[in-house]
Amino acid sequence: MTSTDSNQRHRKPAVDKAHVLNEALPYLQRYAGETIVIKYGGNAMTDPQLQRSFCANVVMMKQVGIDPVVVHGGGPQIGEMLTRMQVESRFIDGMRVTDAATMEVVEMVLGGHVNKEIVSLLGQAGGRALGLTGKDARLIMAAPMQLEGHAADALGYVGEVESIDRRVLDKLRDAGFIPVIAPIGTDASGASYNINADLVASAVASTLGASRLLLLTNTPGILDAQGQLLTGLDADKVRRLIDDGVIHGGMLPKVQCALEAVGRGVPSVVILDGRVEHALLLELFTDEGAGTLIGG
């Protein structure tokens, strides 16, 4: 091998990186100054390598002029703590019944352990993150969730979003912080409510006028009847897939949150495979993307 061949071989990885950076340029320009809301959950929250790559991606977004807002879940962590404390879990239509004792655990796990762990990891990645729940500054006002065919109080302290006060999030953005929100709301009396993180992320995105909502999952995205990934859908196509039974089970409430966000003015929602390392960067800054995009 000649010295010229050797130089070319060693130079190729650098050239490949340059191509990737060049491909990212129009996307960096497109999203500069925009707000992107990310629902963080699934394997991306429990696998250490995925945790680190997620936080590095979020910090990079902030560094290049995007304003990310993170809303996190924590169902498995709540279940684990309830088991450890010997508090029985009950479910109705897949939703955890949350009595007063369970709500205390939810607040401890989501507002304490999980939220602060994410803030710490973002800090280790070089970001300035600040964690809060919906009770802080009455960020998320909530009401009890009603289930058709069940008593009004069947779910206990499970809530739905009534309103989001964007003022605190605007102040954090203007001060250069990355908000990290635990999905706990409050009502006028100060009671706490456990709210599905997808619902909170959807409401936050529409309230802030986000340019994109990213919902991290443990699946590649929405699959057709043959199991193939659907990469781009409009709202009408999604509704047809629901009516045909192609979208069902655990994916259904997530897709309904996406449709709600689009209906309230969010230009696009992406159901994203959080098991893929650097999924956020792949979705935002490359031509291929990494999930199913739903637009109006």
N, C-alpha and C positions, 0 to 999 in steps of 0.2 A: 504494500500500500504506500502510495506516495504521500508526502507531507500535505499536498493539496487535498487529496482525498480525505486524509485524517481531519484536516481543518473543516472541510465541508460537513463531514459526519458529526463533528462536535458542534458545529454552528446550527445544524438543523433544529434541535430543540428550542434554541433561542428564536429562530425564525418562526417556528410554530407558535411560540408565546406571543410574538409580535402580531401574527395574524389574528390570534384570539383577542388581543387588546384592540386591534383595529376594528374587528367585528363589533366590539362592545361600544365603540364611540357613538354611533347614532342613538343607542339606547341610553347611554349616559346623558346625552343631550336631551333626549325625550323626557327623562324622569327628573332632571335637575329641578329642585325646588318643589317637587311634588310629594304628597303624603301617600305612603303605602302602609296599609294595616296588615299585620301578619297574625293569624291564629296559629299558635305554637302548641303542638300536642303529638301524641303517638310516640313511635320509636325515637323520633328526633329529640324527645325530652328525656329518654331513659338510657340511650346508648351514649357512652362518654365521648366517642369520636364524633358522632353526629351532633352532640351538644356543642362541642368546640367549633365545629365547622359552621353550625347555625349562627352562633354568636359572632364568629369572625365575619360572616356574610352580612349580618345586621350592622356591625360596626363599619364595614366597608361602605355599605349603603349610606350611612350617615356621613362618612368621610368625603364621598363624592357629591354631596349636596342633596341627597334624598332624605326625607323625614320619615323614618320608620316608627311605627307604633306597634308594640307587641302585646297581644292578648293571649294568655296561656290557659290551658286546661289543667287537669290533675286528677282525673277520675281514678286511675289505678293507685295513685299514691293515697287518695282518700280511702279507698277500699282496703288497702294494706293497713293503714293506721286504725281503721274501725275494727278490723280483725284482731290487731294487736291489743286493742283496748276492750275487746270482747263486746263490742256494740254491734248488734245484729243489723244487717242491711236488708231492706225490703225494696222491691221495685214494682212499679205500675207502668205498663206499656214501655218498659225499658228505661224508665226514669226512677232515680233513687228517691225514695220517700225520705224527707229531711225533717226530722223532729228537732226539738231544741238541743238535745244531746248531740245529735249528728251534726247540726249546724255549728256547734262549738268546734267539733273536729274539722269540719270543712274550713272554717276561718283559720284555724291553727295551721292546717296543711297548706291551703292555697295562699292565704295572706302572709303566712310566716315562712315555712320551709321552702316551698316551691318558688314563690315569688323572689325571695332573697337569694336563692341559689342562682336563678337566672340573672339577676342584677349583678351578682358576684362574677359570674362567667363573662358577662359583657364587659365588666370592668377589667378582667384579666386579658380580654382581647383588645383593650385599649379604648373602650367606649366609656361614655358618661351616662349611666342609666339610673333611673329612679323608679322604684317600685311603689305601687299603690293599689288599693282596692277601690271598688266603687263607692265605699263608704267615705273615703277621704274627700273632703270638700264637697260631699254629696255628688260625686262625679256621676254615679249611676243611680237614678231613682227607679225603683222596682215595684211591682205589684205581684200578688200571689198568682201562680200559673193555674189556670182552670183546665181540667181535662173533661172532655165531653163524656157523659155517662157515669161520672164519678162525683162524689161529694165535693163541695167547694174547697174544703181544706184537706182533700185526700193526699196531696203531695207535701203538706206541711210548708216548710220554708223554702220551697222551690219557686223561683220567681221568673218573671219576664221583664224585659226592659220597657220602662215607661218613657224615660228621657235620658239623654246624655248632656251634661254641662261641659261644653268644649273649652271653657275659659282656662281651666287648669292645664289642659293638654296644650293649648296655644302658648301658654306661658312657659311650659317645659320645652316646647319646640324652640321658641325664641331664645331661650337660655342655653340651647345646645344639648339638651338632655334627650335620651331615648326613654319614653314612657313604657313601663312594663306593668300591665294591668291584670290583676286577679279578678275573675268574674263573680264578684260578690256585690250585690246591690243593697240599697236601703230604702225604707219608706219614711213618711213624715214622722212616724213615732220613733224612728231609730232602729227598728227591727232589721235583722240581716236576712238576705235571701241568696241562695245558691242558684246561679243562672248558668245555663249552658254557654260555654265559651264561644261557640260558633255564633250564637245569637248576639252576644256582646260584641264580637268582632264585626259582625254585619252592621249593628247599630252605630258603632264607633266610626266605621268607614263612611257610612252615609252622612253622619253628622259632621264629620271633618271634610267632606267633599274629597275623599281619597280618590286617586286616579286608579288604584288597583287594590283589591283585597285578595290575599293569598291564604288559603286554607290548607294547612299541612295535614296529611293523612298517612295511613299505613297501606295505601293502595296506589297504583300508578295514576289513577284518575277515574273518569267515567268510562266504563267498558260497554261495547255494544253486545248484541245477543250472541256473537261468536267469540266474545272475550277479547276483542281488539280495542286498543285505546282510541277514544274519540278526542281529538286535540282541540277542535274549535266548534262551539255550538252557540246558537242564539237561543233566546228564551223560549220561543215557540217550539224549537226542536227538542229542547229539554222537557217541556211539558208533554210532548208526544211520547218521548221515551218513558216518562212516568206513567202515562195512560196505558202504554203497551206493556208495562211491568218490567221493562229492561232496567230501569232505575228502581231499586227496592231496598228493603232492609235498612241497614245502618247508613247507607249512602243517601237515603231519601231525605232525612232531616238536614243533612249538610247541603244538599242541592237546593232544598227549599230556602235555606238561609242565603245561598248564593242568588237565587231568583229575587228574594226580598231586597237584597242589596242593590242588584241591578235595577229593580223597579223603583228604588229610591234615589237613583242617579249615579251610582258607582259605575263607571264605564265598563269595567270588566272584573270578573272574579275568576281566580284560577284554583282549581282543586289539584293540589300539588303532592307528589310523592315525597314525603319527608324522610323516607329511608334512603334516598339518594344523597350522597355527600355533596354539599354545595348546591343543593337544589334551588335555593333562592337566586344565586348568581346565574345558574343555567337558565332559569325561567326569565329573569329580567334582562340579561345582557348577552344572550346568544340567540341565533336564528331558530334553533330547534325547540327551545322551551323544555318544560319537564312535567307536564300535566295536561289537564283539560281546561281550556279557557271558555268561560261563559260570558257572552256579551249581550247587549240589548238587541 
